[in-house]
Each structure stands twice: as structure tokens, then as C-alpha cells.
Amino acid sequence: MAGRPWTPQQVALRCRISLAAAEGHSEAHRPATGTNRKTVTLWRTRFAQHGLRAFGRSLQARTQAHLWAEKIKALVEATRQTKPAGLTHWSCRLMAKAQG
């Protein structure tokens, strides 16, 4: 998320701070994030307590949108390239069951 072009800069900064923490860098290691110690401490603590929810709704919404896009792609591919056993085409209920 930190390197994707559609991620808001605030969220990207929070991601970089959390990634630095995950790599074992201390709060004093700020050159990678370009921010002050207070901000680094704040977001490390929030991420530790709340996980991805700490980054904000925009990250969750974009992540969910990305997952839905993948699911839709899989659904379309299955519709176009496969057939249910013993039938000529998919019904919406059979496809829903097959795709979970």
C-alpha cells in the first residue's frame, strides 16, 4: 500500500512507519519516513493496537474494492471458460455456489 499510486499520502506515510517498525527499526530511525519522533510513536502505537483500521477507512475501502475486483474477474473467467457438470451454461445460483 505504501508504494501504490492511488494510496493517499497520509496513508502511505502510516504504512512506511509501520513497515519500518516491522523491519525492526527503532523510533529514532526516521529518515525513511521523513517525519518526527512523535508522529512515528503515535502511528506505531495505533497500528499495534488497531492493525489496518489505524490507517483509516480509505485504506480499508480500497483494499475491499481491490478484493472485489479480483473476485469479479474470477467470476467472469469461470463463466466464460467453464461449464457446470452435465449442463450447457451456468445459472446464477450454481455459479454463486461454485464461487463461494
N, C-alpha and C positions, 0 to 999 in steps of 0.2 A: 504494500500500500504506500510505503514511503516514496517509492520511485515512479509510481504511475502518474501520468499527466493529468488525469481527471480528479485526483485526490486534492482537496483543499489544502492550502499551505499550512494552516493551523494543525490539521490532522496529520500531515506529513511530518511536521516537527515533533508532534507527540509520538509518532511511530519511530522516528530516529532516536528519540530519547529512550524509548523502551527497548529498542534493538541494541543500543549501546549498553544498557543495563543487562540485557540477556547475554551479551558477549563478555560480561564480567568487568566492564569499565566502572570506575567509581564516579561519584557525583562531581568530583573535581575534573574529570575528563570531559570538558565542554567544547573543545574546538570542533568536534564532529557535528555538534548540534548548533553551534553558534549562538548560544544563549547563556543566561546567568545561572548560578548555582541554585537560587531559589526556585526558578522555573523547572529546572531539572528535578529537584527534590519533589516538587509538587506533583509533576506528572509521573514520576516513578512510583510515588505513593499511591496515586489514584489508579494507576494500572495494576499495581499489586493487589489493591482492594477490589476493583471492579472489572478487571480484564478489558475486553474490547469495548464494553459500554463506556469506559472512561474517555474514549476518543470522541464520542458524540454520536448523535443519531445519523449524521450524514454518512459516516463510515459503515454503520450497520445497514442503512438503506442501500448503499451502493454495493455492498457485499451480497445482500439478498438479491438485488437486481442481477448481479453477475451470475449467481447460482441459478436464478430463474431462467436466464438466457441460455445457460448450458442445458438445463432440463428441457426447454422448448426445442433446442437444436436436436437433442437426443430423440425427442418425441417425433419430430418431423422426419428424421433419418429412419427411425423404426417404421413409420407409416409408409414411407416411400420404398424401403428396401426389404421389408419382410412381410409375411402374411401369417395369420394365425393358422394353427394346425387344422386342416380339413375345411378351411373356408377361403373365399376368394378375396376378402377385404376385412379390414378392422372395423369393429363397431366402437363407439366412444367408450362403452363400458369395458369391453375386452382390452382395449389399449390402456385404459386407466389402470386396470388390474395388472397388466403386463409391466407397465412402467412404475407401478407402485404409487 
